[in-house]
Amino acid sequence: RQQYKLRQQIKKQFEHYLDPRQVKKLQDNPDSLVLGGEKRYCTYLFTDVRGFTALSEKLEPQEVTAIMNQALTIQADAVQKYGGMVDKYIGDAMMAIFNAPLDLHNHEERAIQAAIQIRDGRQAAGLDIGVGIGLNSGPSVVGNLGSSSRFDYTAIGDAVNTAARLESATKEAGVDLLIGESTAKALIGTPTKKPLRRLDSINVKGKSKKLGIYTMD
């Protein structure tokens, strides 16, 4: 009875974030899920839709919603296809984690492949919007975080914040994808479809040193 309740609880918490096969893995092995927080080395992916304000001004609310939902579905499908977890949506933005709650081999490369699919999927759908993507890898505290009455499974830490800053910096860098140095280094020698291109290092909020950044054309 208790085992059944635990399986249902895991399903309820993760069914909207993970591929169904991953949810089943968690249900079959609940011990792999450390509740309350653990330190993990993951890759974090942040996206943000560009041109949303202009879109809202010329279209009806229902049309804007339909386009936004389509854009976010393309992003979520790409993340789940490559084994990542959609952590949350923040308006027209999305945060995803690769390598939590389940171990994911080559999570840096998988996150890159998801980013490429997001880019390709948006273009194939012919959506009149852009999507900025930031990727970074590093340690974070991952687990159920929040207040006693409302909490979510998420990740917090400097590496997560850096991924979000990289996404914001895509505008000034003039590209739709920025990849942090730690993620880029892990991709050396992997069969990534396209080579990474190094850009000039940039300053980001909260960092005293410039960040080395890469993109993929």
PABA-475960 format. One record per atom (N, C-alpha, C): x, z, y. Coordinates in steps of 0.001 Angstrom, whole numbers, padded with zeros to 6 digits, always signed. Each point is the difference from the previous one (the first is absolute). Example, Ala and Ser with C-alpha at 12.3 -4.5 7.8 and 13.67 -1.06 7.14 Angstrom:
2
+013190+007800-005690/-000890+000000+001190/+000900+000000+001200/-000350-000720+001050/+000820+000060+001190/-000770+000730+001090/
//
This chain:
217
+000828+000000-001209/-000828+000000+001209/+000870+000000+001272/+001002+000883+000011/+000884+000074+001157/+000806-001291+000160/+000418-000563-001141/+000752-001261+000009/-000854-001129+000578/-001289-000017-000367/-000924-001030+000507/-000146+000142+001513/-000146+001229+000472/-000152+000246+001438/+001238-000475+000762/+001177+000252-000584/+001248-000410+000633/+000089-001522+000082/-000392-000682-001086/+000022-001461-000013/-000930-000573+001067/-001192+000600+000138/-000970-000459+001002/+000506+000251+001412/+000673+001135+000184/+000541+000342+001318/+001082-001008+000407/+000868-000356-000947/+001059-000977+000265/-000615-001358+000332/-001017-000391-000756/-000667-001290+000242/-000601-000035+001403/-000683+001079+000359/-000669+000060+001304/+001017-000085+001142/+001144+000668-000180/+000982+000049+001083/+000773-001306+000163/+000257-000696-001115/+000914-001135+000077/-000611-001375-000245/-001293-000066-000377/-000551-001304-000388/-000036-001004+001146/-000052+000493+001255/-000037-000924+001139/+001397-000369+000483/+001022+000702-000477/+001368-000216+000474/+000847-000825-000961/-000279+000153-001317/+000879-000557-001019/-000695-001045-000851/+000802-000841-000620/-000492-000927-001005/-000610+000825-001151/-001130-000449-000586/-000649+000762-001077/+000936+000376-001149/+000972-000860-000308/+000944+000308-001090/+000865+001204+000355/+000334+000131+001275/+000801+001151+000434/-000831+001278-000016/-001275-000123+000369/-000892+001172-000045/-000079+000516-001436/-000125-000925-000949/-000075+000390-001415/+001285+000697-000448/+001143-000504+000472/+001279+000636-000337/+000027+001450+000477/-000490+000216+001214/-000043+001357+000546/-000950+000876-000808/-001153-000565-000380/-000969+000768-000788/+000573+000379-001365/+000765-000931-000589/+000586+000263-001321/+001151+000996+000065/+000617+000082+001184/+001142+000905+000141/-000089+000754+001324/-000961+000932+000120/-000201+000710+001270/+001212+000813+000434/+000876+000354-000946/+001191+000778+000351/+000943-000768+000911/-000138-001346+000020/+000864-000801+000859/-000398+000120+001471/-001140+000604+000239/-000507+000142+001369/+000265+001422+000484/+000969+000142+000884/+000304+001317+000545/-000834+000193+001260/-000971+000885-000075/-000872+000237+001144/+000656+001019+000937/-000223-000191+001300/+000514+000959+000956/+001301-000436+000648/+000648-001042-000506/+001178-000542+000680/+001249+000020-000836/+000702-001108-000020/+001290-000120-000666/+000848-000975+000806/+001320+000103-000150/+000886-000923+000709/+000215-001221-000876/-000242-001183+000555/+000195-001248-000749/+000661-001039+000898/+000765-000869-000621/+000615-001121+000716/-000908-001207-000216/-000614-000485+001057/-001001-001069-000100/+000280-001092+001029/-000770-001060-000101/-000005-001042+001031/-001369+000037+000673/+000002-000046+001324/-001233+000137+000792/-000251-001311+000741/-001240-000445-000029/-000384-001265+000628/-001109+000274+001012/+000232-000403+001228/-001016+000130+001054/-000378-001391+000498/-001287-000199+000245/-000450-001268+000578/-000863+000275+001229/-000109-000997+000849/-000883+000098+001160/-000474-001408+000344/-001278-000139+000234/-000559-001318+000317/+000255-000322+001468/+000496-001192+000250/+000260-000473+001372/-001155-000897+000453/-000294+000050+001285/-001048-000869+000550/-001392+000560-000190/-000069+001269-000393/-001301+000625-000264/-000829+000128+001286/+000648+000403+001094/-000718+000194+001273/-000584-001314+000492/+000800-001061-000044/-000479-001321+000443/-001164-000467-000858/+000091+000297-001281/-001050-000377-000949/-001308+000717+000339/+000111+001298+000310/-001198+000800+000301/-000720-000480+001247/+000780-000594+000914/-000603-000434+001264/-000802-001292-000142/+000363-000832-001001/-000687-001300-000089/-000981-000105-001161/-000023+001006-000885/-000891-000059-001162/-000992+001161-000015/-001061-000180-000773/-000971+001076-000186/+000616+001096-000881/-000445+001257+000152/+000562+001102-000798/-000022-000263-001509/-001095-000622-000486/-000100-000268-001441/+001083-000977-000465/+000299-000989+000868/+001029-000993-000343/+001386+000633-000003/+000242+000868+000983/+001282+000704+000081/+000197+000862-001247/-001051+000726-000374/+000057+000869-001187/+000297-000809-001254/-000658-001153-000135/+000192-000846-001184/+001453-000483-000098/+000564-000435+001133/+001390-000473+000017/+000960+001149-000311/-000265+001164+000617/+000874+001160-000214/-000023+000441-001461/-001205+000047-000576/-000116+000398-001409/+000726-000985-000908/-000093-001283+000334/+000698-001020-000798/+001517+000191+000094/+000481+000264+001220/+001443+000198+000210/+000501+001219-000762/-000757+001093+000055/+000419+001224-000687/-000107-000137-001517/-000966-000783-000464/-000129-000245-001449/+001197-000785-000520/+000432-001012+000754/+001191-000780-000369/+001210+000925-000121/+000121+000935+000955/+001133+000928+000002/-000069+000967-001185/-001179+000571-000234/-000161+000978-001084/+000227-000651-001363/-000504-001216-000168/+000176-000721-001272/+001485-000243-000286/+000756-000345+001048/+001438-000253-000161/+000733+001278-000397/-000334+001093+000652/+000642+001290-000308/-000270+000399-001443/-001265-000098-000410/-000357+000421-001355/+000576-000935-001058/+000085-001283+000306/+000566-000963-000956/+001441+000374-000365/+000745+000505+000985/+001402+000324-000241/+000237+001495-000256/-001078+000702-000352/+000146+001377-000472/+000056+001069+001070/-000289-000367+001266/+000009+000988+001069/-001342+000709+000121/-000035+001020+000850/-001225+000748+000258/-000397-000172+001460/-001232-000427+000241/-000514-000051+001376/-000263+001438+000416/+000799+000495+000926/-000110+001405+000387/-001168+000233+000948/-000083-000834+001033/-001108+000178+000947/-000146-001224+000904/-001188-000114+000604/-000248-000974+001058/-000139+000782+001302/+000620-000508+001062/-000128+000637+001316/-000495-001078+000944/-001319-000139+000112/-000561-001094+000794/+000365-001334-000625/+000784-000810+000740/+000401-001316-000517/+001396+000052-000621/+000488+001196-000295/+001320+000168-000602/-000128+000581-001412/+001070-000176-000803/+000004+000515-001370/+001355+000615-000317/-000012+001056-000811/+001235+000616-000501/-000043-000034-001521/+001112-000390-000626/+000074-000040-001464/+001315+000621-000458/-000018+000538-001229/+001186+000644-000582/+000306-000650-001342/+001272-000284-000230/+000454-000522-001285/+000920+001044-000643/-000330+000419-001197/+000721+001007-000792/-000638+001377+000085/-001258+000070+000332/-000782+001245-000069/-001469-000404-000094/-000796+000743-000752/+000336+001202-000773/+000734-000298-001307/+000037-001267-000427/+000680-000354-001247/+001362-000620+000291/+000955+000218-000896/+001308-000641+000133/-000167-001515-000062/+000724-000698+000862/-000098-001459+000061/+001402-000583+000074/+000385-000691-001056/+001336-000589-000068/+000144-001094+001065/+001164-000064+000660/+000253-001015+001036/-001071+000019+001092/-000356+001196+000456/-001101+000084+000986/+000322-000698+001314/+001292-000067+000361/+000357-000703+001246/-000346-001486-000107/+000380-000599-001118/-000281-001430-000184/-001503-000256-000111/-000708+000895-000681/-001449-000170-000140/-000700+000068+001358/+000484+000885+000863/-000586+000108+001347/+000235-001276+000798/+001197-000587-000158/+000302-001277+000668/-000942-001093-000494/-000204-000063-001326/-000891-001018-000567/-001429+000176+000521/-000428+001250+000151/-001337+000261+000555/-000081-000494+001440/+001073+000242+000770/+000029-000454+001402/-000087-001524+000081/+000714-000680-000899/-000054-001469-000021/-001415-000476-000331/-000640+000676-000961/-001362-000409-000369/-000988+000245+001132/+000200+001080+000746/-000867+000273+001158/+000120-001151+001005/+001230-000378+000270/+000263-001100+000937/-000643-001305-000496/+000264-000342-001273/-000527-001239-000569/-001529+000019-000089/-000550+001165-000361/-001454+000135-000152/-000736-000180+001313/+000582+000559+001061/-000623-000151+001323/-000012-001464+000417/+001131-000684-000229/+000089-001420+000382/-000956-000861-000829/-000089+000304-001303/-000882-000768-000887/-001462+000174+000381/-000346+001199+000480/-001390+000277+000383/-000345-000604+001357/+001044-000435+000736/-000231-000616+001308/-000544+000971+001035/+000363+001267-000122/-000501+001004+000951/+000715-000160+001342/-000776+000084+001058/+000529-000209+001357/+000604+001296+000551/+000856+000621-000802/+000652+001251+000389/+001413+000004-000590/+000841+000859+000545/+001326+000204-000582/+000039+001375-000648/+000995+000221-000847/+000179+001316-000608/+001472+000377+000106/+000281+001133+000651/+001363+000521+000062/+000222+000928-001182/+001177-000081-000619/+000297+000815-001181/+001349+000689+000168/+000034+001308-000268/+001245+000761+000017/+000243+000623-001361/+001236-000089-000492/+000361+000546-001319/+001230+000884+000128/-000041+001153-000649/+001185+000860-000018/-000027+000862-001248/+001185+000367-000490/+000100+000851-001186/+000752+001280+000343/-000317+001057-000733/+000683+001272+000220/-000792+001148-000571/+000544+001218+000087/-000701+001165-000546/-001142+000453+000911/-001025+000557-000603/-001111+000589+000768/-000644+001085-000852/-000847+000781+000618/-000822+000951-000747/-001328-000682-000274/-000340-000122-001277/-001203-000714-000415/-000917+000973-000733/-001288-000043+000322/-000946+000859-000702/-001293+000141+000771/-000810+000969-000394/-001264+000249+000687/+000272+000821+001254/-000134-000637+001150/+000303+000639+001279/-001222-000041+000900/-000172+001045+000781/-001131+000063+000918/-000443+001433+000200/-001267+000175+000377/-000540+001350+000168/-000637+000459-001306/-000454+001243-000038/-000593+000530-001233/-001317-000697-000339/-000652-000572+001026/-001293-000644-000253/+000096-001523-000136/+001080-000566+000523/+000139-001458-000076/+001470-000360-000198/+000300-000680-001109/+001382-000381-000244/+000065-001357-000680/+001151-000625+000113/+000229-001318-000602/+001350+000000-000680/+000144-000871-000985/+001295-000225-000624/+000763-000939+000918/+001124+000453+000542/+000742-000817+000958/+001471+000379-000018/+000786-000632+000865/+001432+000283+000107/+000356+000291+001450/+000884+000978+000201/+000473+000302+001355/+001512+000128-000024/+000628-000374+001111/+001451+000111+000092/+000583-001063+000896/+001289+000116+000269/+000683-000901+000920/-000041-001456-000474/+000177-000205-001304/+000013-001375-000531/-001360-000672+000182/-001073+000795-000098/-001364-000524+000202/-000183-000382+001471/+000412+000909+000890/-000120-000274+001441/+000783-001254+000388/+001174-000176-000610/+000827-001178+000303/-000706-001283-000403/-000677+000016-001147/-000756-001195-000436/-001069-000356+001033/-000682+001020+000519/-001035-000234+001018/+000620-000547+001290/+001163+000539+000378/+000688-000476+001214/+000460-001461-000170/+000434-000340-001203/+000426-001383-000251/-001171-000960+000151/-001154+000414-000477/-001190-000857+000154/-000273-000229+001492/+000053+001067+000789/-000245-000135+001447/+001036-000906+000651/+001241+000054-000508/+001096-000766+000609/-000046-001490-000327/-000877-000416-000922/-000077-001435-000325/-000354-000831+001238/-000797+000577+000897/-000415-000747+001204/+001213-000378+000841/+000826+001009+000330/+001152-000305+000872/+001073-000796-000733/+000067+000148-001322/+000995-000756-000773/-000434-001453-000195/-001288-000284+000250/-000502-001371-000107/-000157-000493-001425/-000200+000941-000951/-000213-000369-001411/-001222+000771-000510/-000524-000421-001166/-001167+000722-000526/+000379+001012-001082/+001309+000071-000349/+000443+000913-001052/+001357+000589+000348/+000079+001339+000020/+001281+000678+000198/+000265+000920-001191/+001233-000075-000505/+000386+000741-001196/+001165+000925+000366/-000135+001276-000341/+001055+000969+000290/+001220-000211-000882/+001138+000560+000449/+001274-000214-000680/-000004+000536-001434/-000620+001164-000215/+000000+000596-001344/-000763-000885-000991/-001087-000595+000451/-000762-000915-000863/+000811-001265-000258/+000607-000520+001061/+000772-001252-000118/+001168+000162-000975/+000702+001130+000073/+001156+000229-000873/-000411+000010-001469/-001185+000535-000278/-000481+000079-001386/-000351-001378-000549/-000195-000979+000897/-000401-001343-000441/+001190-000895-000353/+001221+000470+000304/+001181-000819-000298/+000112-000184-001517/+000066-001246-000418/+000129-000295-001431/-001319-000102-000741/-001129+000199+000706/-001303-000154-000658/-000506-001420+000219/-000900-000475-000863/-000465-001397+000121/-001076-000199+001072/+000274+000482+001234/-000947-000196+001093/-000081-001501+000322/-001230-000462+000214/-000207-001444+000171/+000777-000582+001177/+000016+000738+001109/+000659-000518+001202/+001072+000995+000450/+001105-000508+000560/+001054+000918+000449/-000427+000789+001239/+000548+001192+000132/-000256+000807+001190/+000897-000490+001126/-000497+000132+001209/+000796-000388+001176/+000181+001229+000887/+001247+000318+000300/+000279+001169+000833/-000280-000335+001467/-000624+000944+000700/-000273-000158+001430/+000852+000996+000778/+000000-000117+001309/+000725+000971+000827/-000620+001383-000183/+000847+001023-000077/-000491+001380-000145/-000858+000374+001202/-000947+000892-000232/-000945+000353+001071/-000087+001522+000172/-000415+000393+001193/-000326+001407+000259/-001470+000221-000300/-000320+001101-000665/-001408+000359-000196/-000209+001441+000425/-001222+000302+000358/-000366+001337+000469/+000353+001045-001057/+000616+001096+000444/+000312+001093-000920/+001335-000145-000713/+000731-001097+000277/+001290-000211-000663/+001105-000139+001049/+001081+000772-000154/+001090-000089+000976/+000879-001225-000275/+000137-000355-001289/+000816-001172-000359/-000874-001234-000160/+000617-001156+000244/-000737-001260-000217/-000223-000212-001484/-001101-000672-000333/-000330-000286-001400/+000420-001415-000365/+000618-000135-001169/+000276-001328-000520/-001286-000562-000582/-000325-001224+000329/-001269-000580-000441/+000196-001408-000569/-000916-000371-000871/+000029-001307-000651/-001416-000603+000033/-000071-001296-000190/-001291-000662-000160/+000136-001041-001117/-001088-000647-000297/+000000-001061-001003/-000807-001156+000574/+000603-001176+000084/-000670-001146+000642/-001058-000618-000922/
//
